[in-house]
Amino acid sequence: MKRWRRLRPRCPFAPERGLAYCTFTILRVNTAGKAHMVEFDNPQAIILRGGKEVPVEKTEIEIGDKKVLESRFSMQEDDMCVAFSDGAIHAGGWPDAEFWMAAG
């Protein structure tokens, strides 16, 4: 869990709102197919196998005053993780946000 606490200082800072904040989905899969996923405050990712959603049990953990979803599961060859973003470039404070908005 200490690893996830290190993310906080890397979040973009929005001076007009006086806060640093970002949402994320982190998925780590080893060569044996064991997966560890952590999600914070964005639309939940889904795992697809053969075109159908695979149910993944998610545990809610608290880091400070924030609720984070954590899951551990097995992936198979050709499985797909679909992660969704609710607009990282709109969080504020990204030095090249204008570039990404113009390119988007």
Secondary structure, 3 states (H helix, E strand, C coil): CHHHHCCHHHCCEECCCCEECCCEEEEEECCCCEEEEEEECCCCCEEEECCEEECCCCEEEEECCEEEEEEEEECCCCCEEECCCCCHHHHCCCCCHHHHHHHC
